[in-house]
Amino acid sequence: MEKVYLVYFSATHTTKKVVKKIAEGTGIKDIEEIDITLPQNRAQTNLTIKEDALVIFGAPVYGGRIQLDAAEYLKQFRGNGQPAVCVAVYGNRDFDDALVELMDIVTEDGFKPIAAAGFIGQHTFATLKYDIANGRPDESDQEIALAFGKKISHKLSAGNMDAPEPRGNRPYKERAPRSKMCSEKTEDCINCLACKAVCPVGAIDDQANCDENKCIACFACIRVCPNESRVFNNPMLDMARERLSKIPRHEPELFV
């Protein structure tokens, strides 16, 4: 293989970091990124990859499933038997059925999964007070991602196209409904609209107001606000943070 495509949805850049490290580990120098995070990047339909290339698909896990907008758009891709790697990034709870779901989507698209992995990224709910995989993927995770890329390269060199067998169930667990949890601007908001620019579902308008029917609580708007003037006022949030912060550290799971 002389080229690798990275196809990823990464609202807070953790998935992007992981798939880039995996690609680096393969040793393939020609890397093309297809970032499907923002709405305008998901406008094109029937995206066909014709080249003889490795394709690494990365997406975040929401409630044990591939995030819905990412899952639906990934169905627009078309392959011709190219080897694929499926990567699900989750906030240290569990990836549940997400890897199986991603593999099924990629297979239906015409690609041939040869490896899969569940990596950990900082949970969107994480704060300084509540450590929920804060700072991950960390240095250890990135070293594992590099080694995973090398294993993939060796498998390709050996001509081995066997499918991995990640844990997960079919039928997949039911999707949880949208939480109706939406960020709000405070009186300190300067209406710079940095939040609108990074929202992956177009939930923020020109007045920096958020539509709760669209918001996926990815917290990208919180992370990017230069004035720290966006908040999530949900009474259940700190309860969830408390529970999630007590989960012991998980390590990446690799299936080659």
C-alpha positions in Angstrom: 0.0 0.0 0.0 1.3 3.4 -0.9 -1.6 5.6 0.3 -3.8 5.8 3.3 -7.1 7.7 3.6 -8.2 8.9 7.0 -12.0 9.3 7.3 -13.0 10.6 10.6 -15.6 12.5 12.7 -13.9 14.3 15.5 -15.6 17.2 17.2 -13.0 17.7 19.9 -10.0 16.3 17.9 -9.4 13.1 20.0 -10.5 10.7 17.2 -8.4 12.7 14.7 -5.3 12.3 17.0 -5.8 8.6 17.2 -6.3 7.8 13.5 -3.3 10.0 12.6 -1.0 8.1 14.9 -2.2 4.8 13.5 -1.5 6.0 10.0 1.9 7.2 11.1 2.6 3.7 12.5 1.9 2.0 9.2 4.8 3.8 7.6 2.7 4.9 4.6 3.8 8.4 3.7 0.9 9.5 1.4 -1.9 10.4 3.7 -5.1 12.0 2.7 -7.6 13.3 5.4 -11.3 13.3 4.9 -12.7 15.2 7.9 -16.5 14.7 8.0 -17.0 16.5 11.3 -18.6 19.8 10.1 -22.0 19.9 8.3 -20.5 21.5 5.2 -18.1 18.6 5.0 -20.9 16.2 4.9 -22.7 17.7 1.9 -21.3 15.5 -0.7 -23.0 12.1 -1.4 -21.7 8.8 -2.9 -18.1 9.3 -2.0 -16.2 6.7 -4.0 -12.6 5.7 -3.2 -11.2 4.1 -6.3 -7.5 3.9 -5.4 -5.7 0.8 -4.1 -5.3 2.3 -0.6 -5.7 1.6 3.1 -8.7 3.4 4.6 -8.9 4.1 8.3 -12.3 5.0 9.6 -12.6 6.8 12.9 -15.7 7.9 14.9 -16.7 8.7 18.4 -18.9 6.5 20.6 -22.1 7.9 22.0 -24.0 5.6 24.4 -22.3 2.5 23.1 -23.0 3.3 19.4 -21.3 5.2 16.7 -22.4 8.8 16.9 -25.5 9.0 14.7 -24.5 11.8 12.3 -21.2 10.1 11.7 -22.8 6.7 11.2 -25.3 8.0 8.7 -22.8 9.9 6.7 -20.3 7.1 6.6 -22.9 5.1 4.6 -22.3 7.6 1.7 -18.8 6.1 1.1 -18.1 3.5 -1.6 -15.2 1.2 -1.8 -14.0 -1.6 -4.1 -12.6 -4.2 -1.6 -9.9 -1.9 -0.2 -8.6 -2.9 3.3 -10.1 -0.9 6.1 -9.4 -0.2 9.7 -12.3 0.6 12.1 -11.6 2.8 15.1 -14.1 3.7 17.8 -13.0 6.4 20.4 -14.9 6.5 23.7 -14.7 8.3 27.0 -13.5 5.5 29.2 -16.9 3.9 29.9 -17.2 1.3 27.1 -17.5 1.1 23.3 -20.2 -1.6 23.6 -21.5 -2.4 20.1 -19.8 0.6 18.3 -17.0 -1.3 16.7 -19.3 -4.0 15.4 -21.6 -1.3 14.0 -18.7 0.5 12.3 -17.4 -2.7 10.8 -20.9 -3.5 9.4 -21.2 0.0 7.9 -17.7 -0.2 6.3 -18.4 -3.7 4.9 -21.7 -2.6 3.5 -19.9 0.3 1.8 -17.7 -2.2 -0.1 -14.5 -2.1 2.1 -12.9 -5.1 3.7 -12.1 -4.5 7.5 -8.8 -6.1 8.4 -8.3 -4.5 11.9 -10.4 -2.7 14.5 -9.7 -0.9 17.8 -11.4 0.8 20.7 -9.3 3.8 21.9 -10.0 6.2 24.7 -10.4 9.9 24.4 -11.1 12.6 27.0 -14.8 12.4 27.7 -16.8 15.5 26.6 -18.1 15.9 30.2 -14.6 16.0 31.7 -13.5 19.0 33.7 -10.6 19.9 36.1 -12.8 18.7 39.0 -14.1 15.6 37.2 -11.3 13.5 35.6 -12.9 11.5 32.9 -10.0 10.3 30.8 -8.6 13.8 31.0 -5.8 14.4 28.5 -6.4 11.2 26.5 -5.2 10.0 24.1 -2.1 10.5 26.2 1.5 9.5 25.4 0.8 5.8 26.2 -2.2 5.7 24.0 -0.3 7.3 21.1 2.5 4.7 21.5 -0.1 2.0 21.3 -1.6 3.6 18.2 1.8 3.6 16.5 2.3 0.0 17.4 -1.2 -0.9 16.1 -0.3 0.8 12.8 2.8 -1.3 12.5 0.8 -4.5 13.1 -1.6 -3.4 10.4 1.3 -2.9 8.0 2.7 -6.3 8.8 -0.7 -7.9 8.2 -1.0 -6.2 4.8 2.6 -7.2 3.9 1.7 -10.9 4.6 -1.3 -10.6 2.3 -3.6 -11.4 5.3 -7.1 -9.9 4.7 -8.9 -11.8 7.5 -11.6 -9.8 9.3 -11.0 -9.0 13.0 -13.5 -10.1 15.6 -14.1 -7.2 18.0 -16.5 -7.7 20.9 -20.0 -6.3 20.5 -23.5 -7.5 19.7 -25.9 -7.8 16.8 -28.5 -6.5 17.0 -26.9 -3.4 18.5 -28.1 -1.8 21.7 -30.8 0.7 21.3 -29.8 4.3 20.7 -30.5 6.6 23.5 -32.6 9.6 22.4 -31.0 13.0 22.1 -30.5 14.4 25.6 -32.1 17.8 25.0 -29.0 19.1 26.8 -27.9 22.3 25.1 -25.2 24.8 25.7 -26.1 28.4 26.6 -24.3 31.7 26.3 -23.6 33.8 29.4 -23.8 37.5 29.7 -20.0 37.6 28.9 -20.6 36.3 25.4 -19.0 38.6 22.8 -20.8 36.9 19.9 -17.6 36.0 18.1 -19.4 32.9 16.8 -16.3 30.6 17.3 -18.9 28.2 18.8 -21.0 28.2 15.6 -17.9 27.6 13.5 -17.0 24.3 15.2 -20.5 22.9 15.9 -20.7 19.6 14.0 -24.5 19.6 13.7 -25.2 23.3 13.0 -27.0 23.7 16.3 -25.8 27.3 17.0 -27.3 30.3 15.2 -25.9 33.8 14.4 -26.9 35.0 17.9 -24.9 32.2 19.5 -28.1 30.5 20.6 -28.2 26.7 20.7 -31.0 24.5 19.3 -31.6 21.7 21.8 -33.2 19.5 19.1 -29.9 19.5 17.2 -27.3 19.6 20.0 -25.4 16.4 20.6 -23.5 17.6 23.7 -20.1 17.2 22.1 -18.9 20.3 24.1 -16.9 21.5 21.1 -18.4 25.0 21.6 -17.3 24.9 25.3 -13.8 24.0 24.4 -13.4 26.6 21.7 -15.0 29.6 23.4 -12.2 32.3 23.9 -14.2 34.0 26.7 -15.3 30.9 28.6 -18.9 32.2 28.1 -20.7 29.0 27.2 -22.1 26.6 29.7 -24.3 23.5 30.0 -26.9 24.1 32.8 -28.2 20.6 33.3 -28.9 19.3 36.8 -28.1 15.7 35.7 -24.7 16.6 34.3 -22.6 16.6 37.5 -24.3 13.4 38.6 -23.1 11.8 35.3 -19.7 13.3 35.8 -19.4 11.9 39.3 -20.3 8.4 38.1 -18.0 8.4 35.1 -15.1 9.8 37.0 -15.1 6.8 39.3 -14.5 4.3 36.4 -11.0 2.9 36.5 -8.7 3.7 33.6 -9.3 1.6 30.5 -6.7 0.8 27.9 -7.1 0.6 24.1 -8.3 -2.8 22.8 -6.9 -3.9 19.5 -8.3 -6.5 17.1 -6.0 -7.5 14.2 
